[in-house]
Amino acid sequence: MITENTELMKMARKSLEGRWGQFITATLVYFALLIPVQIIAAINPVAGNLISLAISAPLALGFIIFSLNFTRKKEAKIENLLQGFNNYKRIFLTYLLMLINILLRMLLLIIPGLIAAFSYSMAFYIVADNPEIDPKDALTKSKKMMMGHKWKFFDLGLRFFGWTLLAILTLGIGFIWLIPYMQVTLVNFYEDIKDKNTKIESV
C-alpha cells in the first residue's frame, strides 16, 4: 500500500533525529563542490555551462548515493558524493537523454515537459541502485515506476513550497536544513513506489 506524503515527511524527520549534523555537512560539501562552477559561469557563461553539464550529473548521483545510504542506515560517508564519477559515462548519458527528452516535450508545451520531468525523476535513484543499468533502461524503469504516482510527486513538491519560501526569507540559510529534509523524504518516496518484485541491489 502506498504511503501518504505526510507520513513520508514524518519518516524523514524521524530518520534525521540526532543525525542532522551528518546530513548538513554532506549538503554543505556538495554545494561547495558546485560553487567553483557557478563562479566560472558568472565569469564565462559558455565555459561555466559546459562544465556544469559535465559535473552536475555525477555530483547529483553521489548526493543520492549518500542519501540512500543515510536513509537506509548504512554507512553514509562524504566520499559517497564523489562516487558518481566512478560511473561517469553511464550517469552522464542518463542525464543527457533525460534532458533531451524533457526539452523536446517542452518545445510542445510546458505541461508535457513537466510530466516528462516527473516521469524521469527516479532515474538517478535507479542508477544508484543499479550501477550497470543501461541509461535507456533507467529512464524506462523510472517512467514505469512513476505511472500513477506523478500527482503524488507533484503534491509532495507543493508541501515543501512554503518551507522553500521560508528558506529564501532567511537569505538561503534555511536551505541548510530544508535540503536534507527534502532529500530524505524523496528517498522515502522512491522506496515507497519502487516495484517490490524487482531485484534492486543495495548501494
Accessible surface in RSA format (square Angstrom, percent):
REM  Atomic radii and reference values for relative SASA: ProtOr
REM  Chains: A
REM  Algorithm: Lee & Richards
REM  Probe-radius: 1.40
REM  Slices: 20
REM RES _ NUM      All-atoms   Total-Side   Main-Chain    Non-polar    All polar
REM                ABS   REL    ABS   REL    ABS   REL    ABS   REL    ABS   REL
RES MET A   1   235.07 121.7 154.85 102.5  80.22 191.0 130.27 110.8 104.81 138.9
RES ILE A   2    73.03  41.6  59.53  44.3  13.50  32.5  59.53  42.9  13.50  36.6
RES THR A   3    37.27  26.5  30.66  31.1   6.61  15.8  17.17  23.1  20.10  30.4
RES GLU A   4   124.58  71.5 121.55  92.0   3.02   7.2  43.33  83.8  81.25  66.3
RES ASN A   5     7.51   5.2   4.95   4.8   2.56   6.2   1.14   2.7   6.37   6.2
RES THR A   6    76.36  54.3  69.88  70.8   6.48  15.5  53.05  71.3  23.31  35.2
RES GLU A   7    72.27  41.5  70.94  53.7   1.33   3.2  24.98  48.3  47.30  38.6
RES LEU A   8     0.99   0.5   0.99   0.7   0.00   0.0   0.99   0.7   0.00   0.0
RES MET A   9    16.51   8.6  16.51  10.9   0.00   0.0  13.82  11.8   2.69   3.6
RES LYS A  10   121.29  59.2 120.37  73.9   0.92   2.2  66.24  59.6  55.05  58.6
RES MET A  11    78.70  40.8  74.97  49.6   3.73   8.9  70.07  59.6   8.63  11.4
RES ALA A  12     0.00   0.0   0.00   0.0   0.00   0.0   0.00   0.0   0.00   0.0
RES ARG A  13   110.03  46.2 108.83  55.5   1.20   2.9  45.99  62.9  64.04  38.8
RES LYS A  14   153.36  74.8 144.18  88.5   9.18  21.9  87.07  78.4  66.29  70.6
RES SER A  15    18.04  15.2  13.99  18.7   4.05   9.3   3.10   6.6  14.94  20.9
RES LEU A  16     0.00   0.0   0.00   0.0   0.00   0.0   0.00   0.0   0.00   0.0
RES GLU A  17   120.39  69.1 105.24  79.6  15.14  36.1  39.01  75.5  81.37  66.4
RES GLY A  18    87.07 107.4   0.00   N/A  87.07 107.4  44.99 123.5  42.08  94.2
RES ARG A  19    59.46  25.0  54.25  27.7   5.21  12.4  41.59  56.8  17.88  10.8
RES TRP A  20    76.66  30.8  74.87  36.2   1.79   4.2  59.29  31.6  17.37  28.2
RES GLY A  21    46.83  57.8   0.00   N/A  46.83  57.8  38.88 106.7   7.95  17.8
RES GLN A  22    74.39  41.6  60.49  44.2  13.90  33.1  37.30  79.4  37.10  28.1
RES PHE A  23     0.00   0.0   0.00   0.0   0.00   0.0   0.00   0.0   0.00   0.0
RES ILE A  24    24.23  13.8  24.23  18.1   0.00   0.0  24.23  17.4   0.00   0.0
RES THR A  25    67.56  48.0  66.72  67.6   0.84   2.0  42.36  56.9  25.20  38.1
RES ALA A  26     0.00   0.0   0.00   0.0   0.00   0.0   0.00   0.0   0.00   0.0
RES THR A  27     2.53   1.8   2.53   2.6   0.00   0.0   2.53   3.4   0.00   0.0
RES LEU A  28    91.26  50.8  86.28  61.7   4.98  12.5  86.88  61.0   4.38  11.8
RES VAL A  29    47.90  31.5  46.20  41.8   1.70   4.1  47.88  41.6   0.03   0.1
RES TYR A  30    27.90  13.0  27.90  15.9   0.00   0.0   7.59   5.7  20.31  25.0
RES PHE A  31    81.33  40.7  81.05  50.2   0.28   0.7  81.05  49.1   0.28   0.8
RES ALA A  32    52.85  48.6  43.31  66.8   9.55  21.7  44.32  62.4   8.53  22.6
RES LEU A  33    65.97  36.7  56.80  40.6   9.17  23.0  58.82  41.3   7.15  19.2
RES LEU A  34    29.73  16.6  29.73  21.3   0.00   0.0  29.73  20.9   0.00   0.0
RES ILE A  35    93.94  53.5  93.81  69.9   0.12   0.3  93.94  67.6   0.00   0.0
RES PRO A  36    68.40  49.9  65.93  60.1   2.47   9.0  67.87  56.0   0.53   3.3
RES VAL A  37     6.27   4.1   6.27   5.7   0.00   0.0   6.27   5.5   0.00   0.0
RES GLN A  38   105.11  58.8  99.41  72.7   5.70  13.6  40.66  86.6  64.45  48.9
RES ILE A  39    96.89  55.1  93.68  69.8   3.21   7.7  96.87  69.8   0.02   0.0
RES ILE A  40    61.92  35.2  61.27  45.6   0.65   1.6  61.92  44.6   0.00   0.0
RES ALA A  41    24.47  22.5  19.89  30.7   4.58  10.4  20.11  28.3   4.36  11.5
RES ALA A  42    87.27  80.2  47.75  73.7  39.52  89.9  60.24  84.8  27.03  71.6
RES ILE A  43   139.87  79.6 110.72  82.5  29.15  70.3 116.18  83.7  23.68  64.3
RES ASN A  44    70.76  48.8  69.12  66.8   1.64   3.9  13.11  31.6  57.65  55.7
RES PRO A  45    80.36  58.6  79.80  72.7   0.56   2.0  80.36  66.3   0.00   0.0
RES VAL A  46   108.02  71.1 104.04  94.2   3.98   9.6 107.66  93.5   0.36   1.0
RES ALA A  47    33.85  31.1  29.94  46.2   3.91   8.9  33.45  47.1   0.40   1.1
RES GLY A  48     0.01   0.0   0.00   N/A   0.01   0.0   0.00   0.0   0.01   0.0
RES ASN A  49    95.69  66.0  90.17  87.1   5.52  13.3  26.12  62.9  69.57  67.2
RES LEU A  50   113.07  63.0 107.66  77.0   5.41  13.6 108.30  76.1   4.77  12.8
RES ILE A  51    63.94  36.4  61.87  46.1   2.06   5.0  63.94  46.0   0.00   0.0
RES SER A  52    34.95  29.5  34.25  45.7   0.69   1.6   9.75  20.8  25.19  35.3
RES LEU A  53    53.76  29.9  50.20  35.9   3.56   9.0  53.30  37.4   0.46   1.2
RES ALA A  54    34.13  31.4  34.13  52.7   0.00   0.0  34.13  48.1   0.00   0.0
RES ILE A  55    38.92  22.1  38.92  29.0   0.00   0.0  38.92  28.0   0.00   0.0
RES SER A  56    28.41  24.0  26.40  35.2   2.01   4.6  26.08  55.5   2.34   3.3
RES ALA A  57     0.92   0.9   0.00   0.0   0.92   2.1   0.92   1.3   0.00   0.0
RES PRO A  58     0.00   0.0   0.00   0.0   0.00   0.0   0.00   0.0   0.00   0.0
RES LEU A  59     4.34   2.4   4.34   3.1   0.00   0.0   4.34   3.1   0.00   0.0
RES ALA A  60    26.13  24.0  24.49  37.8   1.64   3.7  25.62  36.1   0.51   1.3
RES LEU A  61     3.47   1.9   3.47   2.5   0.00   0.0   3.47   2.4   0.00   0.0
RES GLY A  62     0.00   0.0   0.00   N/A   0.00   0.0   0.00   0.0   0.00   0.0
RES PHE A  63    12.55   6.3  12.55   7.8   0.00   0.0  12.55   7.6   0.00   0.0
RES ILE A  64    15.74   9.0  15.74  11.7   0.00   0.0  15.74  11.3   0.00   0.0
RES ILE A  65    10.78   6.1  10.78   8.0   0.00   0.0  10.78   7.8   0.00   0.0
RES PHE A  66     0.90   0.4   0.90   0.6   0.00   0.0   0.90   0.5   0.00   0.0
RES SER A  67     0.00   0.0   0.00   0.0   0.00   0.0   0.00   0.0   0.00   0.0
RES LEU A  68     0.00   0.0   0.00   0.0   0.00   0.0   0.00   0.0   0.00   0.0
RES ASN A  69     8.44   5.8   8.44   8.2   0.00   0.0   0.39   1.0   8.04   7.8
RES PHE A  70     0.00   0.0   0.00   0.0   0.00   0.0   0.00   0.0   0.00   0.0
RES THR A  71    20.04  14.3   8.10   8.2  11.93  28.4   8.10  10.9  11.93  18.0
RES ARG A  72    58.36  24.5  31.76  16.2  26.60  63.3  33.68  46.0  24.68  15.0
RES LYS A  73   154.64  75.4 124.28  76.3  30.36  72.3  69.02  62.1  85.63  91.2
RES LYS A  74    82.95  40.5  65.47  40.2  17.48  41.6  65.13  58.6  17.82  19.0
RES GLU A  75   128.48  73.8 108.06  81.8  20.42  48.6  49.83  96.4  78.65  64.2
RES ALA A  76    11.47  10.5   0.00   0.0  11.47  26.1   0.00   0.0  11.47  30.4
RES LYS A  77    88.69  43.3  83.27  51.1   5.42  12.9  37.19  33.5  51.50  54.9
RES ILE A  78    64.94  37.0  61.82  46.1   3.12   7.5  61.82  44.5   3.12   8.5
RES GLU A  79   113.68  65.3 108.09  81.8   5.59  13.3  59.89 115.8  53.79  43.9
RES ASN A  80     4.43   3.1   4.43   4.3   0.00   0.0   0.00   0.0   4.43   4.3
RES LEU A  81     0.88   0.5   0.88   0.6   0.00   0.0   0.88   0.6   0.00   0.0
RES LEU A  82    94.69  52.7  91.45  65.4   3.24   8.1  91.76  64.4   2.93   7.9
RES GLN A  83    62.10  34.7  57.53  42.0   4.57  10.9  15.26  32.5  46.84  35.5
RES GLY A  84     0.00   0.0   0.00   N/A   0.00   0.0   0.00   0.0   0.00   0.0
RES PHE A  85    78.61  39.3  62.07  38.4  16.54  43.0  62.17  37.7  16.44  47.1
RES ASN A  86   127.17  87.7  87.76  84.8  39.41  94.9  32.35  77.9  94.82  91.6
RES ASN A  87    30.39  21.0  26.29  25.4   4.10   9.9  16.90  40.7  13.48  13.0
RES TYR A  88    79.29  37.0  76.03  43.3   3.26   8.5  66.24  49.8  13.05  16.1
RES LYS A  89   158.96  77.5 152.87  93.8   6.09  14.5  98.44  88.6  60.51  64.5
RES ARG A  90    64.44  27.1  60.67  30.9   3.77   9.0   6.67   9.1  57.77  35.0
RES ILE A  91     0.00   0.0   0.00   0.0   0.00   0.0   0.00   0.0   0.00   0.0
RES PHE A  92    45.89  23.0  45.89  28.4   0.00   0.0  45.89  27.8   0.00   0.0
RES LEU A  93    68.15  38.0  68.15  48.8   0.00   0.0  68.15  47.9   0.00   0.0
RES THR A  94     0.00   0.0   0.00   0.0   0.00   0.0   0.00   0.0   0.00   0.0
RES TYR A  95    49.35  23.0  49.35  28.1   0.00   0.0  22.87  17.2  26.48  32.6
RES LEU A  96    55.34  30.8  55.34  39.6   0.00   0.0  55.34  38.9   0.00   0.0
RES LEU A  97    51.07  28.4  51.07  36.5   0.00   0.0  51.07  35.9   0.00   0.0
RES MET A  98    27.49  14.2  27.49  18.2   0.00   0.0  22.03  18.7   5.45   7.2
RES LEU A  99    55.99  31.2  55.99  40.1   0.00   0.0  55.99  39.3   0.00   0.0
RES ILE A 100    80.02  45.5  78.65  58.6   1.37   3.3  79.94  57.6   0.08   0.2
RES ASN A 101    35.93  24.8  35.93  34.7   0.00   0.0   0.00   0.0  35.93  34.7
RES ILE A 102    26.04  14.8  26.04  19.4   0.00   0.0  26.04  18.8   0.00   0.0
RES LEU A 103    93.84  52.3  92.81  66.4   1.03   2.6  92.81  65.2   1.03   2.8
RES LEU A 104   100.26  55.8  94.85  67.9   5.41  13.6  95.14  66.8   5.12  13.8
RES ARG A 105    78.78  33.1  78.55  40.0   0.22   0.5  15.87  21.7  62.91  38.1
RES MET A 106    69.31  35.9  54.99  36.4  14.32  34.1  36.68  31.2  32.63  43.2
RES LEU A 107   143.19  79.7 111.43  79.7  31.76  79.8 114.57  80.5  28.62  77.0
RES LEU A 108   132.54  73.8 110.21  78.8  22.33  56.1 114.06  80.1  18.48  49.7
RES LEU A 109   122.42  68.2 118.46  84.7   3.97  10.0 122.42  86.0   0.00   0.0
RES ILE A 110   108.69  61.9 106.43  79.3   2.26   5.5 106.43  76.6   2.26   6.1
RES ILE A 111   107.40  61.1 107.38  80.0   0.02   0.0 107.38  77.3   0.02   0.1
RES PRO A 112    38.22  27.9  34.51  31.5   3.71  13.5  37.16  30.7   1.06   6.6
RES GLY A 113     0.00   0.0   0.00   N/A   0.00   0.0   0.00   0.0   0.00   0.0
RES LEU A 114    69.87  38.9  69.87  50.0   0.00   0.0  69.87  49.1   0.00   0.0
RES ILE A 115    81.96  46.6  81.96  61.1   0.00   0.0  81.96  59.0   0.00   0.0
RES ALA A 116     4.41   4.1   0.32   0.5   4.09   9.3   4.40   6.2   0.01   0.0
RES ALA A 117    31.83  29.3  25.51  39.4   6.32  14.4  25.84  36.4   5.99  15.9
RES PHE A 118    40.12  20.1  40.12  24.9   0.00   0.0  40.12  24.3   0.00   0.0
RES SER A 119     5.41   4.6   5.41   7.2   0.00   0.0   1.02   2.2   4.39   6.2
RES TYR A 120    15.46   7.2  14.45   8.2   1.01   2.6   2.64   2.0  12.82  15.8
RES SER A 121    28.83  24.4   8.38  11.2  20.45  47.1  17.55  37.4  11.27  15.8
RES MET A 122     1.28   0.7   1.28   0.8   0.00   0.0   1.28   1.1   0.00   0.0
RES ALA A 123     0.09   0.1   0.09   0.1   0.00   0.0   0.09   0.1   0.00   0.0
RES PHE A 124    17.95   9.0  17.11  10.6   0.84   2.2  17.11  10.4   0.84   2.4
RES TYR A 125    10.40   4.9  10.40   5.9   0.00   0.0   7.06   5.3   3.34   4.1
RES ILE A 126     0.00   0.0   0.00   0.0   0.00   0.0   0.00   0.0   0.00   0.0
RES VAL A 127     1.34   0.9   0.15   0.1   1.19   2.9   0.15   0.1   1.19   3.2
RES ALA A 128     4.58   4.2   0.00   0.0   4.58  10.4   1.68   2.4   2.91   7.7
RES ASP A 129     0.25   0.2   0.12   0.1   0.14   0.3   0.03   0.1   0.22   0.2
RES ASN A 130    28.45  19.6  25.83  25.0   2.62   6.3  10.03  24.1  18.42  17.8
RES PRO A 131    56.82  41.4  56.72  51.7   0.10   0.4  56.78  46.9   0.04   0.2
RES GLU A 132   139.45  80.1 122.87  93.0  16.58  39.5  65.38 126.5  74.07  60.5
RES ILE A 133    30.41  17.3  20.81  15.5   9.60  23.1  29.24  21.1   1.17   3.2
RES ASP A 134    65.67  46.0  61.80  61.5   3.87   9.1  19.87  46.8  45.80  45.7
RES PRO A 135    11.90   8.7  11.90  10.8   0.00   0.0  11.90   9.8   0.00   0.0
RES LYS A 136   140.55  68.6 138.20  84.8   2.35   5.6  81.88  73.7  58.67  62.5
RES ASP A 137    78.17  54.8  75.71  75.4   2.45   5.8  13.95  32.8  64.21  64.0
RES ALA A 138     0.00   0.0   0.00   0.0   0.00   0.0   0.00   0.0   0.00   0.0
RES LEU A 139    11.57   6.4  11.51   8.2   0.06   0.2  11.57   8.1   0.00   0.0
RES THR A 140    64.86  46.1  61.80  62.7   3.05   7.3  39.54  53.1  25.32  38.3
RES LYS A 141    41.14  20.1  37.83  23.2   3.30   7.9  27.60  24.8  13.54  14.4
RES SER A 142     0.00   0.0   0.00   0.0   0.00   0.0   0.00   0.0   0.00   0.0
RES LYS A 143    99.31  48.4  99.31  60.9   0.00   0.0  56.60  50.9  42.72  45.5
RES LYS A 144   139.64  68.1 127.04  78.0  12.60  30.0  74.66  67.2  64.98  69.2
RES MET A 145    16.90   8.8   3.61   2.4  13.29  31.6  14.00  11.9   2.90   3.8
RES MET A 146     0.00   0.0   0.00   0.0   0.00   0.0   0.00   0.0   0.00   0.0
RES MET A 147   128.27  66.4 114.83  76.0  13.45  32.0  93.92  79.9  34.35  45.5
RES GLY A 148    79.38  97.9   0.00   N/A  79.38  97.9  42.98 117.9  36.40  81.5
RES HIS A 149    33.70  18.4  33.70  23.4   0.00   0.0  14.18  14.6  19.52  22.7
RES LYS A 150    56.11  27.4  54.44  33.4   1.67   4.0  37.75  34.0  18.36  19.6
RES TRP A 151   179.48  72.0 172.66  83.6   6.82  16.0 153.51  81.8  25.97  42.1
RES LYS A 152    29.32  14.3  24.62  15.1   4.71  11.2  23.64  21.3   5.68   6.1
RES PHE A 153    37.79  18.9  35.60  22.1   2.19   5.7  35.60  21.6   2.19   6.3
RES PHE A 154    76.53  38.3  73.47  45.5   3.06   8.0  75.87  46.0   0.66   1.9
RES ASP A 155    33.93  23.8  33.93  33.8   0.00   0.0   5.47  12.9  28.47  28.4
RES LEU A 156     3.05   1.7   3.05   2.2   0.00   0.0   3.05   2.1   0.00   0.0
RES GLY A 157    43.08  53.1   0.00   N/A  43.08  53.1  34.25  94.0   8.83  19.8
RES LEU A 158    93.28  51.9  80.81  57.8  12.47  31.3  81.42  57.2  11.86  31.9
RES ARG A 159   100.48  42.2  81.85  41.7  18.63  44.4  22.53  30.8  77.94  47.2
RES PHE A 160     5.99   3.0   5.99   3.7   0.00   0.0   5.99   3.6   0.00   0.0
RES PHE A 161   121.79  60.9 118.93  73.7   2.86   7.5 121.79  73.8   0.00   0.0
RES GLY A 162    39.11  48.2   0.00   N/A  39.11  48.2  33.72  92.5   5.39  12.1
RES TRP A 163   128.87  51.7 125.42  60.7   3.45   8.1 110.65  59.0  18.22  29.6
RES THR A 164    38.44  27.3  38.44  39.0   0.00   0.0  30.25  40.6   8.18  12.4
RES LEU A 165    84.82  47.2  84.11  60.2   0.71   1.8  84.14  59.1   0.68   1.8
RES LEU A 166   101.77  56.7 101.24  72.4   0.53   1.3 101.40  71.2   0.37   1.0
RES ALA A 167     3.97   3.7   1.49   2.3   2.49   5.7   3.56   5.0   0.41   1.1
RES ILE A 168    95.62  54.4  88.52  65.9   7.10  17.1  90.07  64.9   5.55  15.1
RES LEU A 169   137.19  76.4 110.73  79.2  26.45  66.5 113.85  80.0  23.34  62.8
RES THR A 170    63.52  45.2  52.65  53.4  10.87  25.9  61.16  82.2   2.36   3.6
RES LEU A 171   166.68  92.8 135.49  96.9  31.19  78.4 142.94 100.4  23.75  63.9
RES GLY A 172    28.44  35.1   0.00   N/A  28.44  35.1  18.71  51.3   9.73  21.8
RES ILE A 173   102.04  58.1  99.17  73.9   2.87   6.9 101.82  73.3   0.23   0.6
RES GLY A 174    17.90  22.1   0.00   N/A  17.90  22.1  14.82  40.7   3.08   6.9
RES PHE A 175    58.30  29.2  58.08  36.0   0.21   0.6  58.30  35.3   0.00   0.0
RES ILE A 176    46.55  26.5  44.79  33.4   1.76   4.2  46.31  33.3   0.24   0.7
RES TRP A 177   126.77  50.9 126.15  61.1   0.62   1.5 107.63  57.4  19.13  31.0
RES LEU A 178     9.03   5.0   5.73   4.1   3.30   8.3   8.80   6.2   0.23   0.6
RES ILE A 179    34.34  19.5  34.27  25.5   0.07   0.2  34.34  24.7   0.00   0.0
RES PRO A 180     0.00   0.0   0.00   0.0   0.00   0.0   0.00   0.0   0.00   0.0
RES TYR A 181    15.63   7.3  15.63   8.9   0.00   0.0  14.06  10.6   1.57   1.9
RES MET A 182    59.72  30.9  59.69  39.5   0.02   0.1  53.77  45.7   5.94   7.9
RES GLN A 183    19.59  11.0  19.09  14.0   0.50   1.2   0.94   2.0  18.65  14.1
RES VAL A 184     0.00   0.0   0.00   0.0   0.00   0.0   0.00   0.0   0.00   0.0
RES THR A 185     0.00   0.0   0.00   0.0   0.00   0.0   0.00   0.0   0.00   0.0
RES LEU A 186    41.92  23.3  41.92  30.0   0.00   0.0  41.92  29.4   0.00   0.0
RES VAL A 187     0.00   0.0   0.00   0.0   0.00   0.0   0.00   0.0   0.00   0.0
RES ASN A 188     8.84   6.1   6.60   6.4   2.24   5.4   0.67   1.6   8.17   7.9
RES PHE A 189     0.00   0.0   0.00   0.0   0.00   0.0   0.00   0.0   0.00   0.0
RES TYR A 190     0.00   0.0   0.00   0.0   0.00   0.0   0.00   0.0   0.00   0.0
RES GLU A 191    42.11  24.2  38.79  29.3   3.32   7.9  27.10  52.4  15.01  12.3
RES ASP A 192    21.80  15.3  13.97  13.9   7.82  18.5   7.17  16.9  14.62  14.6
RES ILE A 193    13.74   7.8   0.00   0.0  13.74  33.1   0.62   0.4  13.12  35.6
RES LYS A 194    37.04  18.1  34.31  21.1   2.73   6.5  18.67  16.8  18.36  19.6
RES ASP A 195    73.02  51.1  63.07  62.8   9.95  23.5  29.63  69.7  43.39  43.3
RES LYS A 196   145.92  71.2 113.18  69.4  32.74  78.0 105.37  94.8  40.55  43.2
RES ASN A 197   140.23  96.7 107.66 104.0  32.57  78.4  30.66  73.8 109.57 105.9
RES THR A 198    47.64  33.9  33.13  33.6  14.52  34.6  28.49  38.3  19.16  29.0
RES LYS A 199   197.74  96.5 175.15 107.5  22.59  53.8 123.86 111.5  73.88  78.7
RES ILE A 200    32.30  18.4   3.89   2.9  28.41  68.5   4.52   3.3  27.78  75.4
RES GLU A 201   118.68  68.1 111.26  84.2   7.43  17.7  45.33  87.7  73.35  59.9
RES SER A 202    79.96  67.6  54.32  72.5  25.63  59.0  17.81  37.9  62.14  87.1
RES VAL A 203    47.82  31.5   8.17   7.4  39.65  95.5  32.28  28.0  15.54  42.2
END  Absolute sums over single chains surface
CHAIN  1 A    11206.4       9742.3       1464.1       7863.4       3343.0
END  Absolute sums over all chains
TOTAL         11206.4       9742.3       1464.1       7863.4       3343.0
